[in-house]
Structures are given as structure tokens and as C-alpha cells.
Amino acid sequence: MTQLSGVGLGLRREMLASVSQEKSAVIDFFEVAPENWLPFGGALGKQFRALTERYPFACHGLSLSLGSPDPLDLDFVKAVKQFLQQHQIKRYSEHLSYCSAGGHLYDLMPIPFTLAAARYTAERILQVQDILDQQLVVENVSYYAAPGQEMSELDFTLEVLHQADCGLLLDVNNVYVNSVNHGYNAHEFIAALPSERIVYGHIAGHYTEHESLLIDTHGTAVCDPVWQLLQHAYDCHGVFATVLERDFNLPPMPELEAELWQIKACQQRAGR
């Protein structure tokens, strides 16, 4: 499987006009949610196809619902496989969470941190990988409660990675948010992750509800502690491809590109 490299941007439809005009000097690849693009043909589909012909792409899913008690939506997995093949998309990642239980919940819910849940989730990842005929990449997620917790977030994540033999999408902002909300050391968490599992990373902004409650929003600029944590991640594991996520309150493209250049600067410092 081809590796991603460099600096990526989470592509939103509102960005299409800006990114379609000329090739960016800082964007090495884009990331999209397949659910947001599967339904579209016509002019929008042609614009998207033109971009996938110019840039490498990754897909980051929203609705696979890996930890759900509901059966996997196998028709959806097959549709994603076709989408990946059609656009020659290099990597498909999903959240280590679930979003359905007797119907869609329209939110990413935390999987209980138990050995049984880790095994169950790993079995579903293996099933998805078998259909896709490629490795799935799972993202550590932000969470605000840990129902039925029997093991740490770190141990749960490591267990799933091991049992499913899948890749890791290291979301640095999620680690920082969780470390504040749940009182653990973010630097130690990142250092304990297996370098060989990290396929690529995410960085984003969050909202400070209280000094002990951060909300993962993807609606603001990345803050200094998260930039420092990204540098720490590179120092621990080597440089990995990293995507800037911005889902709303979208600033002008030059402001996004300034953050992308900051990712590149972190990568260059770590590579010296």
C-alpha cells in the first residue's frame, strides 16, 4: 500500500473553487469523507475527479460504526471500495468509535474500554479489511465519558491495533483534548504508541469550555500546546504525513495555508 507523505488538507466543498484554481505549493494531498462525495456526479463530481487526478487523496470515514452493536453495513463498505478504486485513493481511515445502535445516532460515541469490546471491534475491522482487500486505518477519538471502562484508552487502542493488524491515524488534537478532560499525560500517551502502526496524522483546533473541559470542534486555529505535541510526536515516531482539519468557521485559504506551512516547518525540524 502506497504511503502518504507531507502535508494534507481536509477538503470541504466550500474550498473547491479555491483549490481548483492552481496547484498549491504547500498541499501535498487532500483528505475527504467518502460519505460526503459518494452521492455526487455532474459538475461537482467532475470537479472532484479533476482534483483526484492532480493530487493524492486519503479517505476518512464517518459512518462505518466499527464498535456498533448493529451489523456492519456491507453494501456501504463495498461502495467505499469502489469509490477508492475509482479515484485511486491511497488510504481509508475510520474513527475508533461507533455512530449507530438500532439506527443512526448522528454522533461519534465512545466504545467501552474493555477487552471484550476491543476484540469485537478488531473482528469487525478484520471483516472490513477483507472486503476492501487493504489495511484499514483507525483514528484515536475524543470522548467525554468512558462507560464501563476496564482498561485505559491507551491499552484499549493498542489492543485493537494488535488484534486487527490495522494502521493508526494519530489525531494529535484528540490526544491533547482527552489528556485535559481525563487527566493523563499527553506526551507519555504519544510516546507509548507503536511507531510502525502510524500511517498518518491529524491536527485541528478545539473549543475551551472550561480549563478542564475541551471540546473537539475543528472550528478554530490550532493552539500552541497542540503544535508542541505534534512536534513531540514527530520526535518520537519520525515524520508522518499530517492533515489539517477545519470543518466550519472556514477562514480564507491563505490562513489555512499558513497553518499548513506550520505543519511543514514542524516536519522539517524533526527531519534535521
C-alpha positions in Angstrom: 0.0 0.0 0.0 1.4 3.4 -1.1 2.2 5.7 1.8 1.0 9.3 2.2 3.7 11.9 2.7 3.9 15.6 3.5 1.1 17.9 4.4 -2.6 17.4 3.7 -5.8 19.4 4.0 -9.3 18.1 4.9 -11.2 19.1 1.8 -14.7 20.7 2.2 -16.9 21.5 -0.7 -16.6 25.2 0.1 -12.9 25.0 -0.7 -13.3 23.6 -4.2 -13.2 26.9 -6.0 -10.0 27.9 -4.2 -8.1 24.7 -4.5 -9.1 24.0 -8.1 -7.6 27.2 -9.5 -3.9 26.4 -9.2 -1.7 23.8 -7.6 -0.8 24.8 -4.0 2.9 25.0 -3.0 2.1 23.5 0.4 -0.7 21.0 -0.1 0.7 17.5 -0.9 -2.6 15.7 -0.6 -6.2 16.0 0.4 -8.5 14.0 2.7 -12.2 13.6 2.2 -15.1 11.8 3.9 -16.4 9.4 1.3 -19.9 9.8 2.6 -19.8 13.5 1.5 -18.8 12.6 -2.1 -20.3 9.3 -3.0 -23.7 10.7 -3.9 -22.4 13.3 -6.3 -22.0 13.3 -10.1 -22.4 16.1 -12.6 -20.4 19.3 -12.3 -19.4 18.6 -8.7 -18.3 15.1 -9.5 -16.2 16.4 -12.4 -14.5 19.0 -10.1 -13.7 16.3 -7.6 -12.4 13.9 -10.3 -10.1 16.7 -11.6 -8.6 17.1 -8.2 -8.1 13.4 -7.6 -6.2 13.3 -10.9 -3.9 16.1 -9.7 -3.3 15.2 -6.0 -3.0 12.1 -3.9 -6.1 11.6 -1.7 -7.0 9.8 1.6 -10.5 9.0 2.8 -11.6 9.5 6.4 -15.0 7.9 7.0 -17.8 9.0 9.3 -20.3 6.1 9.4 -18.6 2.7 9.4 -19.5 2.5 13.1 -16.8 0.0 14.0 -17.9 -0.5 17.6 -21.6 -0.7 17.0 -23.9 -3.5 18.1 -25.6 -3.2 14.7 -24.3 -5.4 11.9 -21.7 -3.8 9.6 -23.3 -2.2 6.5 -21.6 -4.4 4.0 -23.2 -2.6 1.0 -21.7 0.6 2.2 -18.2 -1.0 2.6 -18.4 -2.2 -1.0 -19.5 1.2 -2.2 -16.5 2.7 -0.5 -14.2 0.1 -2.1 -15.5 1.1 -5.5 -15.0 4.8 -4.6 -11.4 4.2 -3.5 -10.7 2.3 -6.7 -12.4 4.9 -9.0 -10.3 7.7 -7.6 -7.2 5.7 -6.9 -7.4 6.9 -3.2 -4.4 5.7 -1.2 -5.7 5.2 2.3 -9.1 4.7 4.1 -9.4 5.6 7.7 -12.2 5.5 10.2 -12.9 6.5 13.8 -12.3 4.1 16.6 -15.9 4.7 17.8 -19.5 3.9 16.7 -22.4 6.0 15.4 -25.3 3.6 15.3 -27.3 1.4 17.6 -30.7 0.4 16.4 -30.4 3.4 14.0 -28.0 6.3 13.3 -27.0 8.3 16.3 -25.5 11.2 14.3 -22.6 11.4 16.7 -19.4 9.5 17.4 -19.9 7.5 20.6 -17.0 6.0 22.7 -16.5 2.3 22.5 -16.3 0.9 26.1 -12.7 0.4 27.1 -12.9 -3.3 27.7 -11.1 -6.3 26.4 -14.3 -7.8 25.0 -15.1 -4.6 23.1 -11.5 -4.4 21.8 -11.8 -8.0 20.4 -15.3 -7.3 19.0 -14.1 -4.1 17.2 -11.0 -5.8 15.9 -13.1 -8.6 14.4 -15.2 -6.0 12.6 -12.1 -4.2 11.3 -10.7 -7.5 10.0 -14.0 -8.1 8.2 -13.8 -4.6 6.6 -10.2 -5.2 5.6 -11.1 -8.5 4.0 -13.8 -6.8 1.8 -11.6 -3.8 0.9 -8.5 -6.0 0.3 -6.4 -3.4 2.1 -5.5 -2.3 5.5 -7.9 0.0 7.4 -6.5 2.9 9.4 -8.3 3.7 12.7 -8.2 7.1 14.5 -8.0 7.6 18.2 -11.1 9.7 19.0 -12.0 12.4 21.5 -14.5 11.3 24.2 -16.2 12.9 27.1 -17.3 9.8 29.1 -15.9 6.3 29.4 -18.9 4.0 30.2 -17.9 0.5 31.5 -14.2 1.3 31.5 -12.0 -1.6 32.5 -8.7 -0.6 30.8 -7.1 2.7 29.8 -7.7 4.4 26.5 -4.1 3.6 25.6 -4.3 -0.1 26.4 -7.6 -0.3 24.5 -6.1 1.3 21.4 -3.1 -0.9 21.5 -5.2 -4.0 21.8 -7.3 -3.1 18.8 -4.3 -2.3 16.7 -2.6 -5.6 17.6 -5.7 -7.8 17.2 -6.8 -6.2 13.9 -3.3 -5.7 12.5 -4.5 -2.3 11.3 -3.0 1.1 10.9 -3.3 4.1 13.2 -4.3 7.6 12.3 -2.8 9.6 15.2 -5.0 12.6 15.9 -2.8 14.8 18.0 -5.5 17.2 18.9 -7.7 14.4 20.2 -4.8 13.2 22.4 -4.5 16.7 23.8 -8.2 17.2 24.4 -8.5 13.8 26.1 -5.5 14.4 28.2 -7.0 17.6 29.6 -10.5 16.2 30.0 -9.4 12.9 31.6 -6.2 13.9 33.4 -3.4 11.9 31.7 -0.1 12.9 30.2 -0.4 13.5 26.5 3.4 13.3 25.9 3.5 9.9 27.5 0.5 8.6 25.6 2.0 9.5 22.3 5.4 8.1 23.2 3.8 4.8 24.1 2.2 4.3 20.6 3.8 1.9 18.2 5.7 3.9 15.5 5.2 1.2 12.9 1.4 1.5 13.1 1.2 5.2 12.5 0.1 5.7 8.9 -0.7 9.4 9.1 -1.9 12.1 11.5 -4.5 14.8 12.1 -4.2 18.2 13.7 -7.1 20.6 14.4 -8.5 23.2 16.7 -10.8 22.9 19.7 -13.0 25.0 21.9 -12.2 25.6 25.6 -15.5 25.3 27.5 -13.5 25.3 30.9 -9.9 24.8 31.9 -10.7 21.2 32.5 -13.2 20.7 29.6 -12.1 21.0 26.0 -14.5 20.3 23.1 -13.1 18.9 19.8 -14.7 21.2 17.2 -12.4 21.5 14.2 -13.7 25.1 14.1 -10.7 27.2 15.3 -7.0 27.5 14.6 -4.6 25.0 16.2 -3.3 26.2 19.6 0.3 26.3 20.7 0.2 23.2 23.1 -1.1 21.1 20.2 1.6 22.3 17.9 4.1 21.4 20.6 2.5 18.0 20.9 2.8 17.4 17.1 6.5 18.2 17.3 6.8 15.7 20.1 5.0 13.1 18.0 7.5 13.6 15.2 10.4 13.4 17.6 9.1 10.1 19.0 8.0 8.4 15.8 9.6 10.2 12.9 7.8 12.4 10.5 4.5 11.2 9.2 2.0 12.7 6.8 -0.3 15.1 8.6 -3.7 16.6 7.7 -5.1 19.9 8.9 -8.8 19.5 9.7 -11.1 22.5 9.6 -14.8 21.7 9.4 -16.5 25.1 10.0 -15.7 28.8 10.6 -13.6 28.4 7.5 -11.1 31.2 7.1 -9.7 32.4 3.8 -7.4 30.0 2.1 -4.2 32.0 3.0 -5.0 31.5 6.7 -5.3 27.7 6.2 -2.2 27.7 4.2 -0.3 29.4 7.0 -1.2 26.5 9.3 -0.2 24.0 6.6 3.2 25.7 6.4 3.5 25.4 10.1 3.0 21.7 9.9 5.7 21.6 7.2 8.0 23.6 9.5 7.5 21.0 12.3 8.3 18.2 9.9 11.4 19.9 8.7 12.6 20.5 12.2 12.1 16.8 13.1 13.8 15.7 9.9 17.1 17.5 10.7 
